Amino acid sequence: MQVIWQKLVRGLQNYCQENGFTDVTLGLSGGLDSAVTAVLAADALGGKHVHAVMMSTQHTSQLSLDIARKIAELNKLDYQEINIDSLIDLDKEVLSGLFKEQPKNIVLENLQARERGKILMALSNQYNYLVLACGNKSEIAMGYCTLYGDTCGGLAPIAELYKTQIFELAAWRNQQNTVLPAEVITRAPSAELSAGQKDEDTLPPYKVLDKILSLYLDKRQSAAAITAEGFDAVTVDWVIRRYHVQSFKRLQLPPAIHL
């Protein structure tokens, strides 16, 4: 984990220097991926050069707010909170007129991510900040992300790490000195785009998903070979099929720090 962290820190430093950025901005959601990205940026650039924004909605839990505030405090980030419900309400009103019916739930979920991306890009334009996208390899492979929303940015620092690796990396970094509240590592992953939403409502458990993805993407094994290792055949087929049908999203993502 130490080698990975050092590569990420150097990669972010070099990318910023090469592209003329001294500061970065990101959405700090209270989830693990944005938390690790924020700490990484603070290690690489110093907390005062990391501009984190908690963009809450009616679905944002108090725990997420508490976690984001604690991360900002521990890492001395430049931190702000805004509520974006009024923006979503306006979007909903406009789209209801366009659709001649109420927007579907998936539309409203994605609008939240896109409003957040729009705000981060506005900060980038206003202050010349590099926007960091916080997606991991598991989510990106499954297309569990919103184009022009949480995929917005000039760099995706942790995009070559599976979700299970992010958990390990977070635990290792916290052992060096406390930069993350324990809750951000132990809580169930959720995008908090609708009431009670959890990642595993849509995806297999990350421990299963990541093993299947690693065998398929990294070791180039076939579906039959992966199933022969003890994985459920229906789950394996679903993961592989979804990986391929979501390729259009991966073609539009910001670059990652190569490991």
C-alpha positions, 0 to 999 in steps of 0.5 A: 500500500505504501508503494501505491500511495507514493505513486499516487502522490507523485502522479498527482504532483507531476500532473498538476505541474505539467498542466499548470495547476497549483490547486484542485477541487473535488466533491467531498461526499462523505463516501470512501472514494472522495475521502481517499482522493481528498487525503491524497490531494492534501498529501500531494499539494497541501490541504490549503490547495485542496478545495472540497465542496459538500453538495448536499441534497435531501438524500444526504445523511447527517453521517455524510455531513459529519464525515466530510467536515471531519475529513476537512478538519483533519487534513486542513482542507479549504471546505464549503457546504452548499445545498443543491435541492433548489437546483434539482427542483428547477431542473425537475420543473423545466424537464417536466415541461419538456417531457410532458410528464414527471421525470423518472427517478433515474433522471433525478438521480443523475441530475444530482450528480450533474449539478455537482459536476457543473459546480465543480467545473464552474470553480475550475473556470473561476479559479483555475482549479483542477477538478478531480474525479473520484471514481474507482476501477470497479464502478468505472468497469460497471458503468456505475457512474454518471457521465458529465456528473461524477465523471467530470474532471481533468484527472481521476487519481484512483481510477486504476484501483478496485473498490476493495483496494481503496478500502485497504489503502484507506486503512493503511493511510489511517495507520500512518496518522489519522486522516479519516474518521473510522466511519468512512471506512466501515459504512456501507457504500452508497451514492445517496442519490435516493432514499436508502440507496446502497451500491449493493442494490445494483452491484454484486458485493465488491469482494465478489465483483472485484475478484471477477473483474480482476480475473477477467480484466487482469488475468484475461480468463474466460467466463467459463474459467472464472465460473470454474473457480467457484463463482456463480455463473449467472453473476459472472455472465452479468458482470462481463456483459455489463462491462462490455455494454458500458464501454461507451462511458469509459471512452469519455472518462478523464485520465487516471494515474497509472500504476 
